Amino acid sequence: MHILFFTLVILSVMSYYLNKKDIIAPSFLFSLSFLFASFFALLNDKKWAINLSNETYIVIAGGVAEFILVGFITKLIFSKSYKKQIISSYSLKVDKSLTVKMMIIEIVQLIFIYFIIKTIKQITGQANIISAIFVFNSSTNGFIDLDVTLPTYIKLMQTFITAFGVFGEYLFARSIVFEKKFNMVLFFETLIGLLAPLLNGSRGGTIFGLVTFFVFLYMIKRDESNNLVNNTKYIMYGIVFVGLVLVLLEWSATIVGRNVDSIKFMDYISTYVGAEIKNLDIFINQKFFPINEEIWGQQTFYTVINFLIKHANLAVDPYNLDLPFRISNGYGLGNVATTFYPWIYDFGYQGVFWLTLIMSVTSEFIYQMTKRCHRFLAPLSRLFYGGTIVPCIIFAFFSNKFYESMDIIFITLSIIIWIGSNYMFSKENNK
């Protein structure tokens, strides 16, 4: 475990300088993600009896190294093809018109939240929303045998809240950096976007939103200062943010109805951060992969396959992800095993190579677009990168967030909402 940790330290430092000290570059965030997890795994090395296999070391270290190399090559190719940078001339004019429009949308979002709460309580049969959220989350993750599928119109409401929340976060970040103002209406919109995901029983959406806001602040500050950003300050902000999330993680479990009173704080945190590496090692050591089921890529492309089952009449029975709970040396380690687990499950080691390559190329391409295509008040490339890509990369140590995020309805509707929102607010701000 020590060797993996120090390898990831070297790879993270190398990525930092290859990206010219850009702390939100995809390859740096990817390497940092596994460095973060390996640190907690190292703290529990003896407790969990990790004894990491050579195969697991090669998968993680090799995957991170490949992501960095492919990202660097992609950046070089992109820089030769798109030399001109287009900087947005829009300024955020927070006037009465913007405030009224934003408040109307926030009222609509609150109405949607009311219907979401009502529906979750109905389908779970719970009168208390906290209990309903817990039952809903337990069913979604396959912990209990209960069908609590949300109606399509409720999912569309959730998508609208999330997508517009990302847009609102970007405007709020702009108002802080460029206008030096703390606008309460934009702040409230940001809060709605951050807290609404808790209704699904998962704190991941809220953490994603916080990460998104941090990325937006960094991007906009970089615009304002012509690429001269005080990385030390933002790194300190990041450390403080991570520390607060870890401290509040156990406490926040009660909000979504989970009882964690019997679990020690460090064990609870380590189950979420670090145990994934040991779980991956357990799976790889079993050597039963790829697991050839009747569905191609069923673990990796679960979201896409579910969409095809429901909306394209794919002749496949609905199924759940194969995420068995792992125990090592008497300690429960949860049921997730990094982003590499489903790739190896479906395609073996070659899956790590090809899916890492695709993820790195896609992430780097979109990131490079964020530096060039600023034709909107809130550029679509920035909203997509900060709102979707970055959280998926940062949580690669946890699970297959990147390919799980390929929700066709969510992505399509989000883009429509972002275009419409940009038109609505940019038109007013460009007068």
SVG drawing of the C-alpha trace seen along z (x, -y; Angstrom):
<svg xmlns="http://www.w3.org/2000/svg" viewBox="-49 -48 56 65">
<polyline fill="none" stroke="black" stroke-width="0.4" points="0.0,0.0 2.9,-2.3 4.2,-1.9 0.9,-2.7 0.6,-5.8 4.0,-7.2 3.5,-6.3 0.3,-8.4 2.1,-11.2 4.6,-11.3 1.9,-11.0 -0.1,-13.8 3.0,-16.1 3.8,-15.3 0.3,-16.0 0.3,-19.3 3.3,-20.6 2.3,-19.0 -1.0,-21.0 1.0,-24.2 -0.2,-24.2 -3.9,-24.1 -5.7,-22.6 -9.0,-22.0 -7.4,-20.2 -9.0,-16.7 -5.8,-14.6 -4.7,-16.4 -8.1,-15.9 -8.2,-12.2 -4.7,-11.6 -5.7,-13.6 -8.8,-11.5 -6.9,-8.2 -4.2,-9.8 -6.9,-11.0 -8.3,-7.4 -4.9,-5.8 -4.1,-8.0 -7.0,-6.7 -6.3,-3.1 -2.8,-3.5 -4.1,-4.7 -6.1,-1.4 -3.4,0.8 -3.0,3.2 -6.6,2.9 -8.0,4.1 -5.0,6.4 -4.7,4.8 -1.6,6.5 -2.2,5.1 -1.6,7.4 0.6,6.5 -2.4,6.6 -4.4,4.1 -1.3,1.8 -0.9,1.9 -4.6,1.2 -4.7,-1.9 -1.2,-3.3 -1.4,-2.4 -4.9,-3.8 -3.9,-7.1 -0.7,-7.3 -2.7,-6.6 -5.3,-9.3 -2.5,-11.8 -0.6,-10.9 -3.8,-10.8 -5.0,-14.1 -1.6,-15.7 -1.6,-14.5 -5.3,-15.6 -4.4,-19.1 -1.5,-19.3 -3.7,-18.3 -6.4,-20.7 -4.1,-23.6 -2.8,-23.3 -6.4,-23.0 -8.0,-25.8 -5.5,-28.6 -7.8,-31.5 -9.4,-32.1 -12.9,-33.7 -13.5,-35.5 -17.1,-36.5 -17.9,-40.2 -21.0,-39.7 -21.2,-41.2 -23.7,-40.2 -26.1,-43.0 -28.0,-42.1 -31.0,-44.4 -34.7,-44.3 -35.5,-42.3 -33.0,-39.6 -34.1,-39.4 -37.8,-39.0 -37.0,-36.3 -34.9,-34.4 -37.5,-34.6 -40.2,-33.3 -38.0,-30.3 -37.2,-29.7 -41.0,-29.6 -41.4,-27.0 -38.6,-25.0 -40.1,-25.1 -43.4,-23.9 -41.6,-21.1 -39.9,-20.2 -43.3,-20.0 -44.5,-17.5 -41.3,-15.5 -41.6,-15.2 -45.3,-14.3 -44.6,-11.6 -41.7,-10.1 -43.9,-9.8 -46.7,-8.2 -44.6,-5.6 -42.7,-4.6 -45.8,-4.6 -44.1,-6.8 -45.7,-9.8 -42.3,-11.2 -40.1,-12.6 -36.9,-11.5 -38.2,-7.9 -39.4,-8.2 -36.0,-9.3 -34.3,-6.4 -36.7,-3.8 -36.4,-5.4 -32.6,-5.3 -32.6,-1.7 -34.8,-0.5 -32.8,-2.4 -29.6,-0.7 -31.3,2.7 -31.0,3.0 -34.8,3.8 -37.2,5.5 -39.6,2.6 -40.4,0.9 -40.2,-2.8 -39.6,-4.0 -40.4,-7.7 -42.8,-8.8 -41.1,-10.3 -42.6,-13.7 -41.0,-13.8 -37.6,-12.9 -38.1,-15.8 -38.8,-18.1 -35.6,-16.9 -33.6,-17.5 -35.0,-21.0 -34.0,-21.8 -30.5,-20.4 -29.8,-21.9 -31.0,-25.4 -29.2,-25.1 -25.9,-24.7 -26.8,-27.7 -27.6,-29.7 -24.3,-28.6 -22.4,-30.0 -24.2,-33.3 -23.7,-33.5 -20.0,-32.8 -19.8,-35.6 -21.5,-38.1 -19.0,-37.3 -15.9,-37.6 -16.7,-40.2 -19.3,-42.4 -17.9,-41.8 -21.5,-41.4 -23.2,-38.8 -26.6,-38.6 -29.3,-36.9 -31.5,-35.8 -28.6,-34.0 -27.5,-32.6 -30.9,-31.2 -30.9,-29.6 -27.6,-28.0 -29.0,-26.6 -31.9,-25.1 -29.6,-23.4 -27.3,-22.1 -30.0,-20.8 -32.7,-19.4 -30.6,-16.2 -30.9,-15.2 -34.5,-14.2 -33.0,-11.1 -31.5,-9.9 -27.9,-10.6 -25.5,-13.3 -23.5,-12.9 -25.5,-15.4 -25.0,-18.0 -21.3,-17.4 -21.2,-17.4 -22.8,-20.9 -20.3,-22.2 -17.5,-21.0 -19.1,-22.6 -19.3,-26.0 -15.6,-25.8 -14.7,-25.0 -16.8,-27.9 -15.2,-30.3 -11.7,-29.2 -12.7,-29.5 -14.1,-33.0 -11.3,-34.2 -8.9,-33.0 -10.8,-35.1 -10.6,-38.2 -6.9,-37.9 -5.8,-36.8 -4.8,-33.3 -2.8,-34.5 -4.6,-32.7 -3.2,-32.2 -3.3,-28.4 -2.1,-28.3 -5.2,-30.1 -7.5,-27.8 -5.7,-24.7 -6.2,-25.8 -9.8,-26.4 -10.0,-22.9 -8.4,-21.3 -10.8,-23.2 -13.7,-22.1 -12.7,-18.4 -12.1,-18.6 -15.6,-20.0 -17.2,-17.4 -15.5,-14.6 -16.4,-16.0 -20.0,-16.5 -20.4,-13.3 -21.3,-11.2 -23.6,-13.8 -25.4,-14.4 -26.3,-10.7 -29.2,-11.4 -30.7,-13.9 -31.3,-11.0 -32.5,-8.7 -29.4,-6.6 -28.4,-5.4 -24.6,-5.5 -24.4,-5.8 -22.7,-2.4 -19.9,-3.2 -16.7,-4.9 -16.0,-8.2 -12.8,-7.1 -14.2,-3.7 -17.3,-5.5 -15.1,-7.9 -12.7,-5.3 -15.6,-3.2 -16.4,-6.0 -12.8,-7.0 -10.2,-4.3 -12.1,-1.0 -12.8,-1.1 -9.1,-0.2 -9.3,2.9 -12.6,3.9 -11.1,3.6 -8.2,5.7 -10.5,8.4 -12.4,8.5 -9.3,8.7 -7.8,11.5 -10.9,13.6 -9.9,13.6 -13.4,14.2 -13.6,11.6 -14.7,10.5 -18.1,11.7 -19.9,12.4 -23.6,11.9 -26.3,11.6 -26.0,7.8 -22.9,6.1 -21.4,3.7 -24.2,4.1 -22.2,2.7 -20.4,-0.1 -23.3,-1.4 -26.0,-0.7 -27.7,-4.1 -27.8,-3.9 -29.1,-0.3 -31.8,-1.2 -32.8,-4.1 -33.0,-1.7 -35.1,0.8 -37.6,-1.8 -37.8,-4.0 -36.5,-1.9 -38.1,1.5 -34.7,3.2 -35.6,6.9 -33.8,7.2 -35.2,7.7 -34.5,4.9 -31.6,5.6 -29.5,4.1 -25.8,3.4 -23.7,6.3 -22.2,4.6 -21.6,7.1 -20.6,5.9 -17.0,6.8 -15.5,7.7 -11.8,7.8 -10.2,8.8 -13.6,8.5 -14.3,4.9 -17.2,4.1 -15.9,2.1 -19.0,1.2 -19.9,2.3 -18.1,-0.1 -14.7,0.5 -13.5,-2.5 -14.4,-3.3 -12.2,-0.4 -14.4,2.3 -17.3,2.3 -14.8,1.9 -12.9,5.0 -16.2,6.8 -17.5,6.2 -14.4,6.2 -11.4,7.4 -8.1,5.5 -8.6,4.2 -11.7,2.4 -9.4,0.3 -7.3,-0.8 -10.1,-1.7 -12.5,-3.3 -9.7,-5.3 -8.7,-6.6 -12.3,-7.6 -12.8,-9.3 -9.5,-11.2 -10.0,-12.4 -13.6,-13.5 -12.8,-15.3 -9.8,-17.1 -11.6,-18.1 -14.5,-19.6 -12.2,-21.3 -10.2,-22.9 -13.5,-24.2 -14.2,-26.0 -11.2,-28.1 -12.3,-29.1 -16.0,-29.1 -17.5,-31.9 -20.4,-32.9 -22.9,-32.8 -23.3,-34.5 -22.8,-31.0 -21.0,-28.9 -22.4,-25.5 -19.0,-23.9 -18.3,-25.3 -21.7,-24.3 -21.2,-20.8 -17.6,-20.5 -18.1,-22.0 -21.6,-20.5 -21.0,-17.0 -17.5,-16.1 -15.5,-17.4 -17.6,-15.7 -17.4,-12.4 -13.6,-12.7 -13.1,-13.6 -15.3,-10.6 -13.6,-8.1 -11.9,-6.7 -15.4,-5.8 -17.4,-4.4 -18.1,-4.6 -19.6,-8.1 -18.4,-9.2 -20.2,-6.5 -23.2,-6.4 -23.7,-10.1 -24.6,-9.2 -28.3,-9.8 -29.6,-10.7 -32.7,-12.5 -30.8,-14.3 -28.1,-15.6 -30.5,-16.6 -32.9,-18.4 -30.0,-20.1 -28.6,-21.4 -32.0,-22.7 -32.5,-24.4 -29.0,-26.0 -29.5,-27.3 -32.9,-28.7 -31.6,-30.2 -28.7,-31.8 -31.0,-33.3 -33.3,-34.6 -30.6,-36.2 -28.0,-37.1 -30.5,-39.0 -31.3,-41.2 -27.6,-41.6 -26.5,-42.5 -28.7,-45.5"/>
</svg>
